Amino acid sequence: MTDNDPSDIALEDIPPGFVRHTRRSPLTAPWEPLYAQTTADAVILGLRIREAHTNSRGLAHGGLITALADNAMGYSCGLKLGGAARLLTASLAIDFIGSARIGQWLQIEPEVIKIGRTLCVAQCFVTADGTRCARANGSFSVVTPKE
């Protein structure tokens, strides 16, 4: 596997249960391939860290980790809401408690804390090869489609 070519990521480099993430956005497109594992309670995201994901020190960039934590928590709230509503991030906080390096598996594991009519609250832990490197909390406004 090279640091720059995402096509070099072999399936054996991806933990069991993860598949290519199908919900893409312009923000996350340069970070592909992203992977997801959907359970009854959460959408867990993951990726194999490459050079394109790093800062000038060769560590996973905090912006990447923050954006993926936001996505995973929002997707998980949406999952728990049954996909009937759109969600907008109302607040987001993150604490970096370690680092993640090129070649490591970055995994974002969210937990939905509360679902309400107008607000959904979630938290997540981010790990690099199983070691915690960040934790995040988010609140999401529930926007129901107008009829």
ZIHU-V974150 format. One record per residue. RES is the residue in one letter. PHI is phi in degrees with one decimal (999 if undefined). PSI is psi in degrees with one decimal (NA if undefined). BURIAL is b if it has 16 or more other ideal C-beta (glycine too) atoms within 10 Angstrom, else e. Layout:
[[RES	PHI	PSI	BURIAL] [RES	PHI	PSI	BURIAL]]
//
This chain:
[[M	999	131.4	e] [T	-96.2	163.9	e] [D	-75.0	-21.8	e] [N	-107.1	-17.6	e] [D	-108.5	105.8	e] [P	-64.6	-19.7	b] [S	-72.2	-12.3	e] [D	-80.8	-5.4	e] [I	-75.5	115.6	b] [A	-83.8	150.7	e] [L	-58.5	-30.5	e] [E	-70.0	-13.2	e] [D	-83.6	-3.0	e] [I	-108.7	129.6	b] [P	-60.2	150.4	e] [P	-57.3	144.3	e] [G	93.8	-11.7	e] [F	-96.5	140.9	b] [V	-129.6	164.3	e] [R	-55.8	132.2	e] [H	-73.1	129.2	b] [T	-98.2	-13.4	e] [R	-92.8	92.9	e] [R	-97.1	157.1	e] [S	-141.7	161.3	e] [P	-58.2	-33.6	e] [L	-65.6	-44.5	e] [T	-88.2	-10.6	b] [A	-52.1	-44.5	e] [P	-67.8	-13.4	e] [W	-94.4	-2.3	b] [E	-60.1	150.6	e] [P	-85.9	136.6	e] [L	-103.3	151.7	b] [Y	-126.3	154.9	b] [A	-139.1	150.6	b] [Q	-131.9	116.5	b] [T	-101.7	127.5	e] [T	-112.5	-175.9	e] [A	-67.0	-22.8	e] [D	-113.9	-14.0	e] [A	-158.0	159.2	b] [V	-110.8	106.5	b] [I	-89.7	128.4	b] [L	-105.9	153.9	b] [G	-156.3	158.1	b] [L	-157.8	154.9	b] [R	-88.8	119.8	b] [I	-68.3	127.9	b] [R	-119.0	172.9	b] [E	-56.2	-35.9	e] [A	-63.5	-14.1	e] [H	-96.8	1.2	b] [T	-107.2	164.9	b] [N	-92.2	-171.3	e] [S	-67.7	-13.3	e] [R	-94.5	0.1	e] [G	81.6	15.6	e] [L	-105.7	153.3	b] [A	-54.1	130.5	b] [H	-68.4	138.2	b] [G	-60.2	-32.2	e] [G	-65.9	-38.3	e] [L	-62.6	-49.2	b] [I	-62.1	-42.9	b] [T	-64.0	-46.3	b] [A	-63.6	-41.1	b] [L	-70.1	-35.1	b] [A	-64.3	-43.7	b] [D	-58.7	-47.4	b] [N	-60.6	-50.1	b] [A	-62.1	-42.0	b] [M	-67.4	-42.9	b] [G	-63.8	-44.9	b] [Y	-60.2	-39.6	b] [S	-68.5	-39.8	b] [C	-62.3	-43.4	b] [G	-60.5	-40.7	b] [L	-59.8	-46.4	b] [K	-67.9	-26.5	b] [L	-84.6	-2.4	b] [G	77.0	16.7	e] [G	72.7	11.5	e] [A	-84.7	-9.3	e] [A	-134.0	158.0	b] [R	-93.1	151.2	e] [L	-122.5	139.5	b] [L	-123.2	133.3	e] [T	-64.5	122.9	e] [A	-97.1	-37.8	e] [S	-152.4	153.0	e] [L	-151.8	130.9	b] [A	-134.6	144.6	e] [I	-142.2	143.7	b] [D	-120.7	128.7	e] [F	-95.8	122.4	b] [I	-121.1	6.6	e] [G	-173.8	-171.1	e] [S	-125.2	163.9	e] [A	-132.6	136.2	b] [R	-116.9	163.6	e] [I	-53.0	134.9	b] [G	94.5	-19.9	e] [Q	-78.4	155.3	b] [W	-88.7	116.5	b] [L	-94.1	125.7	b] [Q	-130.0	133.6	b] [I	-113.6	113.9	b] [E	-114.1	99.2	b] [P	-86.6	159.8	b] [E	-138.2	125.3	e] [V	-80.4	124.6	b] [I	-92.0	-43.5	e] [K	-152.2	137.7	e] [I	-119.5	125.4	e] [G	-125.1	-178.9	e] [R	-66.8	-34.2	e] [T	-120.2	-10.2	e] [L	-144.5	140.4	e] [C	-125.0	135.6	b] [V	-120.1	135.2	b] [A	-141.5	164.7	b] [Q	-139.6	164.7	b] [C	-155.1	157.9	b] [F	-113.1	142.1	b] [V	-113.7	130.2	b] [T	-122.9	152.8	b] [A	-119.9	112.1	b] [D	50.8	39.9	e] [G	88.2	-7.2	e] [T	-101.3	128.6	e] [R	-61.4	132.5	e] [C	-124.9	-12.3	b] [A	-161.9	158.9	b] [R	-137.1	147.4	e] [A	-140.4	155.9	b] [N	-132.1	141.9	b] [G	-144.8	149.3	b] [S	-120.0	138.2	b] [F	-128.2	127.2	b] [S	-73.5	132.6	e] [V	-92.0	117.6	b] [V	-111.5	109.2	e] [T	-87.3	141.4	e] [P	-62.8	139.3	e] [K	-79.5	139.3	e] [E	-87.4	NA	e]]
//
